[in-house]
Amino acid sequence: MKKLIILFALVISFSVNLLAQNKFSLQLNGGYLSPVNNSSNGLLGSIQIDYNSTGDIYFYLYSGIGAWDKTYFLYHDSKMIIDKKAYSEGSHTMVPLYAGARFIINRNKILDLFIDGEAGIVFLNYTNYNLKLFTNPDGSINYLPVSNSKESEALFGIGTGVGISHTLENKVLLLLELKINTMTNSAFSNLFDAAGTSTSIQFGIEFNI
């Protein structure tokens, strides 16, 4: 029991010491999301906790929400001699839970350059359209939805990014970052399939807590 009390006291002391050193910060992010699998563009937002282990290395944990609408594919109508568009999915929302590390690779008086890498779980919800090929009286064809179903999946995701940050006089940081993330999905063939990949441009603001 005495050893447990001593260990507990050490953990509390260590945690208080970390907080006293202003090693933790809160970051709010928002941005523009662009899936690369013939989907409409969307928006995302997140809240992130950062821990500064050294002056140039940060560890972070974040969650948030991203949303975009439809996914489409093209097919050829030989009668009309044109390519047509059909929608296979819609109403996408995702909730990521990621852990990662950020490395400052260059510092100057105006901007700091950083890179990061992350991995975690993505909870994805969307509407899946069940399509049927119809032949029109004139011989042209159309893929049309005959039913739909709500799908929910928990996916493994990884990501990387590069960005810049600027520190204001009150030690608040402004950040701008380009990220690429990819995730597995039971409907996709492999991790880096274009259908599971998206790019985003995010703006963030960070302050000590």
Secondary structure, DSSP 8 states (H G I E B T S, - for coil): -HHHHHHHHHHHHHHHHHHHTT-EEEEEEEEEEEESSSB--EEEEEEEEEEESSSSEEEEEEEEEEEE--EEEEEEETTTTEEEEEEEEEEEEEEEEEEEEEEEEEE-SS-EEEEEEEEEEEEEEEEEEEEEEEE-TTS-EEEEEEEEEEEEEEEEEEEEEEEEEEE-TTS-EEEEEEEEEEE--TTSSSTT-GGGEEEEEEEEEEEE-
